Amino acid sequence: MSISTIITTLEKLATLHDYLYELTVRKADIVKRNSLEDLQELTQEEKKFTKAIYQLEQQRAALSGDKTVSELAEEADAGEREALLHLKGRLTGTIQSIQQQNELNQQLLNQSLQFISVTLNTLTQEPSAVTYEKGANIKKNTTTPTRSMFDSKA
């Protein structure tokens, strides 16, 4: 286990997370513009970054023996400890920013879906049959007697 190799891997992870954050910010703008094609392209890009992050995380776990960055910092010398803790803070901050941006994107998508749903309901709603006719124009069925609500024999 080489701490310098782990630091290099963490630096790559931090860079990939920074790019992923930029994508999530771009996604919010794309959702606001209602650009489906751009959204699909961005989603493909996100998948690539997510896959690369997953692979680097697997590599980091293999190098460190599944130890956390804090545990590695305890074992490292002063310079490596500082680098590890700095990278840990950078990654933590970026991941929190990504989570917050994703929550905002989720809210934007939900609002867009609600707007689409309301629009579709409005457009597809069948108009009610409202007619204005005089009572004399309506033909009455003379074969069935009309019943009164009150029994007059009582």
C-alpha positions in Angstrom: 0.0 0.0 0.0 1.5 3.2 -1.2 0.0 6.4 0.2 1.3 8.4 -2.7 -0.6 6.2 -5.2 -3.7 6.5 -3.1 -3.3 10.3 -3.0 -3.0 10.3 -6.8 -6.2 8.2 -7.1 -8.0 10.5 -4.7 -6.9 13.5 -6.8 -8.4 11.9 -9.8 -11.6 11.1 -7.9 -11.8 14.7 -6.8 -11.4 16.0 -10.4 -14.0 13.6 -11.7 -16.4 14.7 -8.9 -15.8 18.4 -9.9 -16.7 17.6 -13.5 -19.8 15.7 -12.3 -20.8 18.8 -10.3 -20.5 21.0 -13.3 -22.7 18.6 -15.2 -25.4 18.7 -12.5 -25.3 22.5 -12.7 -25.7 22.4 -16.5 -28.5 19.9 -16.1 -30.5 22.5 -14.2 -30.1 25.0 -17.0 -31.1 22.4 -19.6 -34.2 21.4 -17.6 -35.2 25.1 -17.4 -34.9 25.4 -21.2 -36.9 22.2 -21.7 -34.3 20.8 -24.1 -34.8 17.1 -24.2 -32.0 16.3 -26.7 -29.4 18.2 -24.5 -30.7 16.4 -21.4 -30.2 13.0 -23.1 -26.7 13.9 -24.1 -25.9 15.2 -20.6 -27.3 12.0 -19.1 -24.9 9.9 -21.2 -22.0 12.1 -20.1 -23.0 11.7 -16.5 -23.1 7.9 -16.9 -19.5 8.0 -18.2 -18.3 10.0 -15.2 -20.2 7.9 -12.8 -18.7 4.7 -14.2 -15.2 6.2 -14.1 -15.7 7.3 -10.5 -16.9 3.8 -9.6 -13.8 2.3 -11.1 -11.5 4.7 -9.4 -13.2 4.1 -6.1 -12.8 0.3 -6.5 -9.1 0.9 -7.2 -8.7 3.1 -4.2 -10.4 0.5 -2.0 -8.1 -2.2 -3.3 -5.0 0.0 -2.7 -6.0 0.9 0.8 -7.3 -2.4 1.9 -10.8 -0.9 2.4 -9.5 1.6 5.0 -11.1 5.0 5.1 -9.1 8.2 4.2 -9.1 9.2 7.9 -7.6 5.8 8.8 -4.9 6.2 6.1 -4.1 9.7 7.4 -3.4 8.4 10.9 -0.8 6.0 9.4 0.8 8.6 7.0 3.6 11.0 7.6 2.8 14.8 8.1 2.9 15.8 4.4 0.8 12.8 3.2 -1.6 13.3 6.1 -2.2 16.9 5.1 -2.7 15.9 1.5 -5.1 13.1 2.4 -7.2 15.3 4.8 -7.3 18.1 2.2 -8.5 15.7 -0.5 -11.1 14.2 1.9 -12.4 17.7 2.6 -12.5 18.6 -1.1 -14.3 15.4 -2.0 -16.8 15.7 0.9 -17.6 19.3 -0.1 -18.0 18.4 -3.8 -20.2 15.4 -3.0 -22.5 17.6 -0.8 -22.7 20.2 -3.6 -23.7 17.4 -6.0 -26.4 16.1 -3.7 -27.8 19.6 -3.2 -27.8 20.3 -6.9 -29.4 16.9 -7.7 -32.2 17.7 -5.2 -32.8 21.0 -7.0 -32.8 19.2 -10.4 -35.3 16.7 -9.0 -37.6 19.6 -7.9 -37.3 21.2 -11.3 -38.1 17.9 -13.1 -41.1 17.4 -10.8 -42.4 20.9 -11.6 -41.9 20.3 -15.3 -43.8 17.0 -15.1 -46.6 18.7 -13.2 -46.8 21.4 -15.8 -46.9 18.9 -18.6 -49.6 16.9 -16.8 -51.8 19.9 -16.3 -51.3 21.0 -19.9 -52.2 17.5 -21.2 -55.3 17.4 -19.0 -56.4 20.8 -20.3 -55.8 19.9 -23.9 -57.4 16.4 -23.8 -60.4 17.3 -21.6 -63.7 16.7 -23.4 -65.9 19.7 -23.3 -69.1 19.3 -21.4 -72.3 19.3 -23.5 -73.7 22.6 -22.6 -76.8 23.5 -24.6 -79.1 26.4 -24.4 -82.6 25.4 -25.6 -86.0 26.6 -24.7 -88.2 24.2 -22.8 -90.8 24.1 -25.6 -88.2 22.6 -28.0 -87.6 19.6 -25.8 -89.9 16.7 -26.6 -91.5 15.0 -23.7 -92.1 11.3 -23.6 -95.9 11.1 -23.2 -96.0 7.3 -22.5 -94.6 7.5 -19.0 -96.5 9.6 -16.5 -94.6 12.0 -14.4 -94.6 11.3 -10.7 -94.9 13.9 -8.1 -92.7 13.9 -5.1 -95.7 14.1 -2.8 -98.4 11.4 -2.5 -101.6 13.4 -2.9 -103.8 10.6 -1.6 -102.6 10.8 2.0 
